[in-house]
Amino acid sequence: MGSTSNTMSRNREVLMKNSGFHCFPIGMDLLTLVRMVVAEAVGSFILMFCICGIIASMQLMGGQVGLLEYATTAALTVVVVVFSIGSISGAHVNPAVTIAFATVGPFPWSKVPLYVLAQVGGCVLATYVGKLVYGIKSELMATRPLHGCSAAFWVELIATFIVVFLAASLSNETQSMVDLDEAFLQVGQLSGFVVGVAIGLGVLICGPVSGGSMNPARSLGPAIVSWKFDHLWIYLTAPTIGAIGGALLYRVLRLQGWSCKSTTPNPNARVLDHSLH
């Protein structure tokens, strides 16, 4: 019996090594997939609700809370989300990140629709709850160009490009630990803080121009609740293009395919496809 079990384990390892999607092994069961999707929905809810909270504070305190506080809130929220669900789903909480890692990296396209639906659903629910709790209009939580559509488009694209380029560099050092029937993604001690700082920086540099979204789900949530879709195309296309560009450039600079397993493991850099605001 022991010999048979060992043979089956070895066969499974061979199949996983030969799989094109090392980060999501072919042995993943339905329960694991559900856990990942729910984690993305919860993470997106937390992210959007915290954004609703800081925007409500701006309104209730008469504008005394400014861009720096908004950027700090976004950064700290991303850190919390990465550490809470990173080991479950990879903590994308951003359709642009999911699409980028599916286009350039090892993330399977079959999981993309589920992840995107979970992310958008979490943001829609958080916007609705924030509207009820804080008593503010959902339009106030929407993102809109502040200095022209062209400027907003390019600043969203460039900011997302920078953040995903960093996320790609971190994910390249990832090690996936697979325990037969589920994928256990080990999150590094410092990576969450690094991604959070990058998000805060991105909000600071593009907030005055575009509102600092860098996340299609974050913009789509308030748009759906308020049913106002003016200029939404900017926040759907620019972050997605920027994310793909950032991930692609890092892969080209590395001059190699993306592997979830680093040849020189670094205990402080084990992160997989981290989230963006």
C-alpha positions as CSV (number, residue, x, y, z in Angstrom):
1,M,0.0,0.0,0.0
2,G,2.8,2.4,0.9
3,S,4.6,1.7,-2.4
4,T,1.4,2.4,-4.4
5,S,0.9,5.6,-2.5
6,N,4.4,6.7,-3.2
7,T,4.0,5.9,-6.9
8,M,0.8,7.9,-7.1
9,S,2.5,10.9,-5.4
10,R,5.4,10.7,-7.8
11,N,3.1,10.6,-10.8
12,R,1.2,13.6,-9.5
13,E,4.4,15.6,-9.1
14,V,5.4,14.8,-12.7
15,L,2.0,15.9,-14.0
16,M,2.2,19.2,-12.0
17,K,5.8,19.9,-13.2
18,N,4.7,19.3,-16.8
19,S,1.6,21.5,-16.4
20,G,1.7,25.0,-18.0
21,F,0.0,26.4,-15.0
22,H,2.4,25.6,-12.1
23,C,0.7,28.2,-9.8
24,F,-2.6,26.5,-10.1
25,P,-2.0,22.7,-10.2
26,I,-4.2,20.5,-12.2
27,G,-5.1,18.7,-9.0
28,M,-7.0,21.7,-7.6
29,D,-10.4,20.7,-6.4
30,L,-13.7,22.6,-6.4
31,L,-13.4,23.6,-2.8
32,T,-10.0,25.2,-3.3
33,L,-11.3,27.2,-6.3
34,V,-14.3,28.4,-4.3
35,R,-12.0,29.5,-1.4
36,M,-9.9,31.4,-3.9
37,V,-12.9,33.2,-5.5
38,V,-14.5,34.0,-2.1
39,A,-11.2,35.3,-0.9
40,E,-11.0,37.7,-3.9
41,A,-14.5,38.9,-3.2
42,V,-13.8,39.5,0.5
43,G,-10.5,41.2,-0.3
44,S,-12.2,43.5,-2.9
45,F,-14.9,44.3,-0.4
46,I,-12.4,45.3,2.3
47,L,-10.5,47.5,-0.2
48,M,-13.6,49.3,-1.5
49,F,-15.2,49.7,1.9
50,C,-12.0,51.3,3.3
51,I,-12.0,53.7,0.3
52,C,-15.7,54.5,1.0
53,G,-14.7,55.3,4.6
54,I,-11.9,57.7,3.8
55,I,-14.1,59.5,1.2
56,A,-16.9,59.8,3.8
57,S,-14.4,61.2,6.2
58,M,-13.5,63.9,3.7
59,Q,-17.1,64.8,3.4
60,L,-17.9,64.7,7.1
61,M,-14.8,66.7,8.1
62,G,-15.3,69.4,5.5
63,G,-12.3,68.5,3.3
64,Q,-9.8,68.3,6.1
65,V,-8.8,64.8,5.0
66,G,-6.8,65.1,1.8
67,L,-4.8,63.2,-0.9
68,L,-2.1,62.0,1.5
69,E,-4.6,60.4,3.9
70,Y,-6.4,58.8,0.9
71,A,-3.1,57.4,-0.4
72,T,-2.2,56.1,3.1
73,T,-5.6,54.4,3.5
74,A,-5.2,52.7,0.1
75,A,-1.7,51.6,0.9
76,L,-2.5,50.2,4.4
77,T,-5.6,48.5,3.1
78,V,-3.6,46.7,0.4
79,V,-1.1,45.6,3.0
80,V,-3.9,44.1,5.2
81,V,-5.5,42.4,2.2
82,V,-2.2,40.9,1.0
83,F,-1.4,39.4,4.4
84,S,-5.0,38.2,5.0
85,I,-5.8,36.5,1.7
86,G,-2.5,36.3,-0.2
87,S,-1.9,32.7,0.8
88,I,-5.4,31.8,-0.4
89,S,-5.9,33.5,-3.7
90,G,-2.8,35.5,-4.4
91,A,-4.6,38.7,-3.4
92,H,-5.2,40.2,-6.9
93,V,-8.3,42.2,-6.0
94,N,-7.9,43.9,-9.3
95,P,-9.1,42.7,-12.7
96,A,-6.1,44.4,-14.4
97,V,-3.7,42.3,-12.4
98,T,-5.6,39.1,-13.0
99,I,-5.7,39.7,-16.8
100,A,-2.0,40.8,-16.8
101,F,-0.8,37.6,-15.1
102,A,-3.0,35.5,-17.3
103,T,-1.7,37.2,-20.4
104,V,2.0,37.2,-19.6
105,G,2.3,34.8,-16.6
106,P,1.2,31.5,-15.4
107,F,-2.3,32.3,-14.2
108,P,-4.9,30.1,-16.1
109,W,-7.4,31.9,-18.3
110,S,-10.1,29.5,-17.1
111,K,-10.0,31.3,-13.7
112,V,-10.1,34.8,-15.0
113,P,-13.9,35.2,-15.3
114,L,-14.5,33.9,-11.8
115,Y,-11.8,36.2,-10.3
116,V,-13.1,39.3,-12.2
117,L,-16.7,38.6,-11.2
118,A,-15.7,38.2,-7.6
119,Q,-13.6,41.4,-7.6
120,V,-16.4,43.5,-9.2
121,G,-19.0,41.9,-7.0
122,G,-17.1,42.7,-3.9
123,C,-16.6,46.3,-4.9
124,V,-20.3,46.7,-5.8
125,L,-21.4,45.3,-2.5
126,A,-18.9,47.5,-0.6
127,T,-20.1,50.6,-2.4
128,Y,-23.7,49.8,-1.5
129,V,-22.9,49.1,2.1
130,G,-20.8,52.2,2.4
131,K,-23.6,54.3,0.9
132,L,-26.0,52.9,3.6
133,V,-23.5,53.1,6.5
134,Y,-22.1,56.6,5.8
135,G,-25.1,58.1,4.2
136,I,-23.2,59.5,1.2
137,K,-24.1,59.4,-2.4
138,S,-22.4,56.7,-4.5
139,E,-21.4,59.3,-7.0
140,L,-18.9,60.7,-4.5
141,M,-17.1,57.3,-4.5
142,A,-16.8,57.3,-8.3
143,T,-13.6,58.1,-10.2
144,R,-13.6,60.8,-12.9
145,P,-11.1,62.8,-14.9
146,L,-10.1,66.0,-13.1
147,H,-7.9,67.5,-15.8
148,G,-9.1,66.0,-19.0
149,C,-9.7,62.5,-20.3
150,S,-6.3,62.2,-22.1
151,A,-4.3,63.1,-19.0
152,A,-6.4,60.8,-16.8
153,F,-5.9,57.9,-19.3
154,W,-2.2,58.2,-19.4
155,V,-1.6,58.7,-15.8
156,E,-3.7,55.7,-14.9
157,L,-1.8,53.6,-17.5
158,I,1.6,54.7,-16.3
159,A,0.9,54.3,-12.6
160,T,-0.6,50.8,-13.0
161,F,2.4,49.9,-15.2
162,I,4.8,50.9,-12.4
163,V,2.9,49.0,-9.7
164,V,2.5,45.8,-11.7
165,F,6.1,45.9,-12.8
166,L,7.0,45.8,-9.1
167,A,4.5,43.0,-8.5
168,A,5.9,41.0,-11.3
169,S,9.4,41.3,-9.9
170,L,8.2,40.0,-6.5
171,S,6.2,37.1,-8.0
172,N,9.2,36.0,-9.9
173,E,10.8,35.0,-6.6
174,T,7.7,33.0,-5.5
175,Q,7.7,29.4,-4.4
176,S,4.5,27.4,-4.6
177,M,4.0,24.8,-1.9
178,V,1.6,22.2,-3.1
179,D,0.0,19.8,-0.6
180,L,-1.7,17.3,-3.0
181,D,-5.2,18.6,-3.2
182,E,-4.7,22.3,-2.7
183,A,-2.3,25.0,-3.5
184,F,-0.7,26.8,-0.6
185,L,0.9,30.1,-1.7
186,Q,3.4,31.3,0.8
187,V,3.4,35.1,1.2
188,G,6.6,36.8,2.2
189,Q,7.2,38.9,5.3
190,L,8.0,42.1,3.5
191,S,6.3,41.8,0.1
192,G,2.9,43.0,1.3
193,F,4.4,46.2,2.6
194,V,6.4,46.8,-0.6
195,V,3.2,46.5,-2.7
196,G,1.3,48.7,-0.3
197,V,3.9,51.4,-0.6
198,A,3.8,51.2,-4.4
199,I,0.0,51.6,-4.3
200,G,0.3,54.6,-2.1
201,L,2.8,56.1,-4.4
202,G,0.6,55.4,-7.4
203,V,-2.4,57.2,-5.7
204,L,-0.2,60.2,-4.9
205,I,1.0,60.6,-8.5
206,C,-2.3,60.1,-10.3
207,G,-4.9,61.1,-7.7
208,P,-5.0,64.8,-8.6
209,V,-5.4,64.0,-12.3
210,S,-7.6,60.8,-12.4
211,G,-8.8,60.1,-8.9
212,G,-6.2,57.4,-8.4
213,S,-8.0,54.2,-9.4
214,M,-5.6,51.8,-11.1
215,N,-8.3,49.2,-10.6
216,P,-11.2,48.6,-13.0
217,A,-13.3,47.0,-10.2
218,R,-12.8,49.9,-7.9
219,S,-14.2,52.3,-10.5
220,L,-16.9,49.9,-11.8
221,G,-18.4,49.3,-8.3
222,P,-19.6,52.9,-7.7
223,A,-20.5,53.2,-11.4
224,I,-22.9,50.3,-11.2
225,V,-24.4,51.4,-7.9
226,S,-25.0,54.9,-9.1
227,W,-25.7,53.7,-12.7
228,K,-23.5,56.4,-14.1
229,F,-20.8,55.3,-16.5
230,D,-19.3,58.6,-17.7
231,H,-15.7,58.2,-18.7
232,L,-15.7,54.7,-17.3
233,W,-13.8,53.4,-20.3
234,I,-10.7,55.2,-19.1
235,Y,-10.6,53.2,-15.8
236,L,-11.4,49.9,-17.6
237,T,-8.8,50.1,-20.4
238,A,-5.9,52.2,-19.0
239,P,-5.1,50.1,-15.9
240,T,-5.5,46.9,-17.9
241,I,-3.1,48.0,-20.7
242,G,-0.7,49.4,-18.1
243,A,-0.8,46.1,-16.1
244,I,-0.1,44.0,-19.1
245,G,2.7,46.3,-20.2
246,G,4.4,46.2,-16.8
247,A,4.2,42.4,-16.5
248,L,5.4,42.0,-20.1
249,L,8.3,44.4,-19.7
250,Y,9.6,42.6,-16.6
251,R,9.4,39.2,-18.4
252,V,11.3,40.6,-21.4
253,L,14.0,42.1,-19.1
254,R,14.4,38.8,-17.4
255,L,14.8,37.1,-20.8
256,Q,13.1,34.0,-19.6
257,G,9.6,32.5,-19.0
258,W,7.9,33.2,-15.8
259,S,8.3,30.4,-13.2
260,C,6.6,30.3,-9.9
261,K,9.6,28.6,-8.4
262,S,12.8,30.6,-7.9
263,T,16.2,28.9,-8.3
264,T,17.5,30.9,-5.3
265,P,14.7,31.0,-2.7
266,N,14.4,34.2,-0.8
267,P,12.3,33.9,2.4
268,N,11.4,37.6,2.2
269,A,10.2,37.5,-1.4
270,R,7.7,34.7,-1.7
271,V,4.7,36.5,-3.2
272,L,2.4,35.5,-6.0
273,D,0.5,37.9,-8.2
274,H,-0.1,40.5,-5.5
275,S,-3.1,43.0,-5.5
276,L,-3.5,46.5,-6.7
277,H,-5.7,49.0,-5.7
